Amino acid sequence: MKKNMGSVDKIIRLLLAVGVAVLYFTGTISGILAIVLGLLAVVFVATSFMSFCPLYLPFGISTIKKKLN
């Protein structure tokens, strides 16, 4: 797997996952919504740690900053 996620992208995903966790543990979300958002949060955390997003691949998207020479 070639990395296709930059630092900003990873930070945003982790912050969203933390936000979902806070909403869940404070009782703001529950039921099916909590399950769906919880699964999405797990995917966000996993892709952040791998620095790879499979959905970016077919579209050729990369959020890694390119070095200027």
C-alpha positions in Angstrom: 0.0 0.0 0.0 1.3 3.3 -1.0 0.5 6.1 1.5 -2.0 8.6 0.2 -3.0 10.6 3.3 -1.2 13.7 4.5 -0.9 14.9 8.1 -3.8 17.3 8.0 -6.1 14.6 6.6 -5.1 12.2 9.4 -5.6 14.8 12.1 -9.1 15.7 10.8 -10.1 12.0 10.8 -8.8 11.4 14.3 -10.6 14.5 15.5 -13.9 13.4 13.9 -13.5 9.9 15.6 -12.9 11.6 19.0 -16.0 13.8 18.4 -18.1 10.7 17.7 -16.8 9.0 20.9 -17.6 12.1 22.9 -21.2 12.2 21.5 -21.6 8.6 22.3 -20.3 8.6 25.8 -22.3 11.7 26.7 -25.5 10.0 25.5 -26.1 12.5 22.7 -26.3 9.8 20.1 -27.6 6.3 20.5 -29.2 3.4 18.6 -28.5 2.8 14.9 -26.9 6.3 14.5 -24.4 5.5 17.2 -23.5 2.2 15.6 -23.1 3.7 12.1 -21.0 6.6 13.4 -19.0 4.3 15.6 -18.1 2.1 12.7 -17.2 5.1 10.6 -15.0 6.4 13.5 -13.2 3.0 13.7 -12.5 3.2 9.9 -11.2 6.8 10.3 -8.8 5.7 13.1 -7.6 2.7 11.1 -7.0 4.6 7.9 -5.3 7.4 9.9 -2.8 5.0 11.4 -2.2 3.2 8.0 -1.9 6.6 6.2 -3.9 4.9 3.4 -7.5 5.5 2.3 -8.9 2.9 -0.1 -11.5 5.3 -1.4 -8.8 7.7 -2.6 -7.2 5.0 -4.8 -9.7 4.7 -7.7 -9.9 8.5 -8.0 -6.1 9.0 -7.8 -6.4 11.3 -4.8 -3.5 12.0 -2.5 -3.4 14.5 0.3 0.3 14.2 0.9 2.2 17.5 0.3 4.6 17.2 -2.6 8.2 18.4 -2.1 9.2 21.4 -4.1 12.7 21.3 -5.6 
